[in-house]
Amino acid sequence: MAYRRTENVIRRLAARHDAIIAAAGALAAEAGINAVQIGPVAERAGIAAGTVYRYFPSKTDVIAALVASVSEREIGAMQRAADAAPGPLSALAAANTTFAARALAQRKLTFALVAEPVDASLDEARLAFRAAIVAEIGKRLSAAMKGRQLPEQDIAVTAPALVGALIEGLVGPLAASTGDDAVKMRDAVQTLTLFALRAVGVVDAHARGLVVQTRMPVRERVNS
């Protein structure tokens, strides 16, 4: 019985931890990263503020945990899509499309976690998320270069440039508004994927073919 109680306690603690992260994510998606404060997080999670502090000493720690959780989920989605692709260029297209589609479908949250102006104390965790995206894109660029399907280029320059274009073109303050229009969202994702492929040296006809091949519903894969 003692062992069972221990298992139950562990599950309960994990569930409360996840509830705090989910509450923080909901607040960030609704009102931006600065809305993630201990009091509102506790209220959204249905627990006392003191309980939140037992898990996270400060709001910075809450945000860092949120960013880490979203990063793991989104990088995992990119990797699964790319690994399922039939070749290196298809994998690059799939990684770009997957990130773009999911970012656009959760636009406010993505902006909050990668681009919204914040205090310097919050930027370290967010920079790690961007670095993980860059690393994943860089891995796909490297594989395509090794397969002689892309011209030689400096991945340390190219990968961050592609990620910057995706972020600015999808969720930045100057990005075109798509609202909840599924067709506009799909077109935006395809346009940016095509831009990325052209930018790294894929000839136009082949790039267009890759975009069509990796077409995906914007909404269906966000929570996977």
BAPADO-377543 format. One record per residue (C-alpha): x, z, y; residue in one letter; residue number from 1. Coordinates in steps of 0.2 Angstrom, whole numbers, padded with zeros to 4 digits, always signed. Example, Ala and Ser with C-alpha at 12.3 -4.5 7.8 and 13.67 -1.06 7.14 Angstrom:
2
(rec (+0062, +0039, -0022), A, 1)
(rec (+0068, +0036, -0005), S, 2)
//
This chain:
224
(rec (+0000, +0000, +0000), M, 1)
(rec (+0014, +0004, +0012), A, 2)
(rec (+0021, -0013, +0009), Y, 3)
(rec (+0004, -0021, +0013), R, 4)
(rec (+0003, -0011, +0029), R, 5)
(rec (+0020, -0017, +0034), T, 6)
(rec (+0015, -0035, +0031), E, 7)
(rec (-0001, -0033, +0041), N, 8)
(rec (+0009, -0025, +0056), V, 9)
(rec (+0021, -0040, +0056), I, 10)
(rec (+0007, -0052, +0056), R, 11)
(rec (-0002, -0043, +0070), R, 12)
(rec (+0014, -0042, +0080), L, 13)
(rec (+0017, -0061, +0078), A, 14)
(rec (-0001, -0065, +0082), A, 15)
(rec (+0000, -0054, +0098), R, 16)
(rec (+0017, -0063, +0103), H, 17)
(rec (+0008, -0080, +0100), D, 18)
(rec (-0007, -0075, +0111), A, 19)
(rec (+0005, -0070, +0125), I, 20)
(rec (+0014, -0087, +0124), I, 21)
(rec (-0003, -0096, +0123), A, 22)
(rec (-0010, -0087, +0138), A, 23)
(rec (+0006, -0091, +0148), A, 24)
(rec (+0004, -0109, +0143), G, 25)
(rec (-0014, -0110, +0148), A, 26)
(rec (-0010, -0103, +0165), L, 27)
(rec (+0005, -0115, +0168), A, 28)
(rec (-0006, -0129, +0163), A, 29)
(rec (-0020, -0124, +0175), E, 30)
(rec (-0011, -0118, +0191), A, 31)
(rec (+0008, -0121, +0188), G, 32)
(rec (+0023, -0111, +0183), I, 33)
(rec (+0021, -0098, +0197), N, 34)
(rec (+0004, -0093, +0190), A, 35)
(rec (+0013, -0086, +0175), V, 36)
(rec (+0013, -0067, +0180), Q, 37)
(rec (+0012, -0052, +0168), I, 38)
(rec (-0005, -0047, +0175), G, 39)
(rec (-0014, -0063, +0173), P, 40)
(rec (-0005, -0067, +0156), V, 41)
(rec (-0011, -0050, +0149), A, 42)
(rec (-0029, -0053, +0155), E, 43)
(rec (-0029, -0070, +0148), R, 44)
(rec (-0022, -0064, +0131), A, 45)
(rec (-0035, -0049, +0131), G, 46)
(rec (-0022, -0036, +0131), I, 47)
(rec (-0014, -0023, +0143), A, 48)
(rec (+0000, -0027, +0154), A, 49)
(rec (+0010, -0014, +0146), G, 50)
(rec (+0009, -0022, +0130), T, 51)
(rec (+0016, -0038, +0137), V, 52)
(rec (+0031, -0029, +0143), Y, 53)
(rec (+0034, -0022, +0126), R, 54)
(rec (+0037, -0040, +0120), Y, 55)
(rec (+0044, -0047, +0136), F, 56)
(rec (+0053, -0037, +0150), P, 57)
(rec (+0049, -0049, +0164), S, 58)
(rec (+0039, -0064, +0168), K, 59)
(rec (+0056, -0074, +0167), T, 60)
(rec (+0057, -0069, +0149), D, 61)
(rec (+0038, -0075, +0146), V, 62)
(rec (+0042, -0091, +0154), I, 63)
(rec (+0058, -0094, +0144), A, 64)
(rec (+0049, -0090, +0128), A, 65)
(rec (+0035, -0102, +0133), L, 66)
(rec (+0048, -0116, +0137), V, 67)
(rec (+0056, -0113, +0121), A, 68)
(rec (+0040, -0114, +0111), S, 69)
(rec (+0035, -0130, +0120), V, 70)
(rec (+0052, -0138, +0118), S, 71)
(rec (+0052, -0134, +0099), E, 72)
(rec (+0035, -0142, +0097), R, 73)
(rec (+0039, -0158, +0108), E, 74)
(rec (+0056, -0161, +0101), I, 75)
(rec (+0049, -0159, +0084), G, 76)
(rec (+0036, -0172, +0087), A, 77)
(rec (+0049, -0184, +0094), M, 78)
(rec (+0060, -0182, +0079), Q, 79)
(rec (+0046, -0185, +0067), R, 80)
(rec (+0040, -0201, +0075), A, 81)
(rec (+0058, -0208, +0077), A, 82)
(rec (+0062, -0203, +0059), D, 83)
(rec (+0047, -0212, +0052), A, 84)
(rec (+0052, -0228, +0061), A, 85)
(rec (+0059, -0243, +0051), P, 86)
(rec (+0075, -0245, +0061), G, 87)
(rec (+0086, -0238, +0076), P, 88)
(rec (+0077, -0248, +0090), L, 89)
(rec (+0060, -0244, +0083), S, 90)
(rec (+0066, -0226, +0082), A, 91)
(rec (+0071, -0226, +0100), L, 92)
(rec (+0054, -0234, +0105), A, 93)
(rec (+0045, -0221, +0095), A, 94)
(rec (+0054, -0206, +0103), A, 95)
(rec (+0051, -0213, +0120), N, 96)
(rec (+0032, -0217, +0117), T, 97)
(rec (+0029, -0200, +0108), T, 98)
(rec (+0037, -0190, +0123), F, 99)
(rec (+0028, -0201, +0136), A, 100)
(rec (+0011, -0200, +0127), A, 101)
(rec (+0011, -0181, +0124), R, 102)
(rec (+0018, -0177, +0142), A, 103)
(rec (+0005, -0187, +0150), L, 104)
(rec (-0009, -0180, +0139), A, 105)
(rec (-0003, -0162, +0145), Q, 106)
(rec (+0003, -0168, +0162), R, 107)
(rec (+0001, -0152, +0172), K, 108)
(rec (+0010, -0142, +0159), L, 109)
(rec (+0024, -0154, +0157), T, 110)
(rec (+0026, -0154, +0176), F, 111)
(rec (+0026, -0135, +0176), A, 112)
(rec (+0040, -0134, +0163), L, 113)
(rec (+0051, -0148, +0168), V, 114)
(rec (+0049, -0153, +0186), A, 115)
(rec (+0039, -0141, +0197), E, 116)
(rec (+0050, -0132, +0210), P, 117)
(rec (+0054, -0114, +0205), V, 118)
(rec (+0065, -0100, +0209), D, 119)
(rec (+0083, -0103, +0202), A, 120)
(rec (+0080, -0088, +0190), S, 121)
(rec (+0068, -0099, +0180), L, 122)
(rec (+0078, -0115, +0180), D, 123)
(rec (+0090, -0111, +0166), E, 124)
(rec (+0076, -0111, +0152), A, 125)
(rec (+0068, -0127, +0159), R, 126)
(rec (+0085, -0136, +0160), L, 127)
(rec (+0087, -0132, +0141), A, 128)
(rec (+0071, -0141, +0138), F, 129)
(rec (+0076, -0156, +0148), R, 130)
(rec (+0093, -0156, +0139), A, 131)
(rec (+0085, -0156, +0122), A, 132)
(rec (+0074, -0171, +0127), I, 133)
(rec (+0090, -0180, +0133), V, 134)
(rec (+0099, -0176, +0117), A, 135)
(rec (+0085, -0183, +0106), E, 136)
(rec (+0085, -0199, +0116), I, 137)
(rec (+0104, -0200, +0116), G, 138)
(rec (+0104, -0198, +0097), K, 139)
(rec (+0093, -0213, +0096), R, 140)
(rec (+0103, -0223, +0108), L, 141)
(rec (+0119, -0219, +0098), S, 142)
(rec (+0111, -0225, +0082), A, 143)
(rec (+0105, -0241, +0089), A, 144)
(rec (+0123, -0244, +0097), M, 145)
(rec (+0131, -0241, +0080), K, 146)
(rec (+0120, -0253, +0072), G, 147)
(rec (+0125, -0266, +0085), R, 148)
(rec (+0107, -0267, +0091), Q, 149)
(rec (+0111, -0261, +0109), L, 150)
(rec (+0126, -0266, +0120), P, 151)
(rec (+0139, -0252, +0122), E, 152)
(rec (+0135, -0240, +0136), Q, 153)
(rec (+0138, -0222, +0142), D, 154)
(rec (+0125, -0212, +0133), I, 155)
(rec (+0129, -0197, +0144), A, 156)
(rec (+0123, -0207, +0159), V, 157)
(rec (+0110, -0218, +0151), T, 158)
(rec (+0100, -0204, +0141), A, 159)
(rec (+0097, -0193, +0156), P, 160)
(rec (+0092, -0208, +0167), A, 161)
(rec (+0079, -0213, +0154), L, 162)
(rec (+0072, -0196, +0153), V, 163)
(rec (+0072, -0194, +0172), G, 164)
(rec (+0062, -0211, +0173), A, 165)
(rec (+0050, -0205, +0160), L, 166)
(rec (+0047, -0188, +0169), I, 167)
(rec (+0046, -0196, +0187), E, 168)
(rec (+0035, -0210, +0181), G, 169)
(rec (+0023, -0200, +0171), L, 170)
(rec (+0021, -0182, +0179), V, 171)
(rec (+0031, -0182, +0195), G, 172)
(rec (+0022, -0181, +0212), P, 173)
(rec (+0024, -0199, +0215), L, 174)
(rec (+0017, -0205, +0197), A, 175)
(rec (+0002, -0215, +0197), A, 176)
(rec (-0014, -0206, +0193), S, 177)
(rec (-0022, -0210, +0177), T, 178)
(rec (-0035, -0196, +0177), G, 179)
(rec (-0043, -0194, +0159), D, 180)
(rec (-0044, -0213, +0157), D, 181)
(rec (-0038, -0216, +0140), A, 182)
(rec (-0034, -0235, +0144), V, 183)
(rec (-0024, -0231, +0160), K, 184)
(rec (-0014, -0217, +0150), M, 185)
(rec (-0010, -0229, +0136), R, 186)
(rec (-0005, -0243, +0148), D, 187)
(rec (+0006, -0230, +0158), A, 188)
(rec (+0015, -0225, +0141), V, 189)
(rec (+0018, -0243, +0136), Q, 190)
(rec (+0024, -0248, +0153), T, 191)
(rec (+0037, -0234, +0153), L, 192)
(rec (+0042, -0237, +0136), T, 193)
(rec (+0045, -0255, +0140), L, 194)
(rec (+0055, -0251, +0155), F, 195)
(rec (+0066, -0239, +0145), A, 196)
(rec (+0069, -0252, +0132), L, 197)
(rec (+0073, -0266, +0144), R, 198)
(rec (+0085, -0254, +0154), A, 199)
(rec (+0096, -0251, +0139), V, 200)
(rec (+0098, -0269, +0135), G, 201)
(rec (+0083, -0274, +0123), V, 202)
(rec (+0078, -0292, +0127), V, 203)
(rec (+0061, -0293, +0134), D, 204)
(rec (+0052, -0302, +0120), A, 205)
(rec (+0059, -0289, +0107), H, 206)
(rec (+0055, -0275, +0119), A, 207)
(rec (+0037, -0280, +0120), R, 208)
(rec (+0036, -0282, +0101), G, 209)
(rec (+0043, -0264, +0099), L, 210)
(rec (+0030, -0257, +0112), V, 211)
(rec (+0016, -0265, +0102), V, 212)
(rec (+0023, -0259, +0086), Q, 213)
(rec (+0024, -0241, +0092), T, 214)
(rec (+0007, -0241, +0100), R, 215)
(rec (-0002, -0224, +0098), M, 216)
(rec (-0017, -0215, +0104), P, 217)
(rec (-0013, -0204, +0119), V, 218)
(rec (-0024, -0190, +0114), R, 219)
(rec (-0023, -0188, +0095), E, 220)
(rec (-0005, -0182, +0093), R, 221)
(rec (-0003, -0170, +0107), V, 222)
(rec (-0007, -0154, +0097), N, 223)
(rec (+0002, -0160, +0081), S, 224)
//
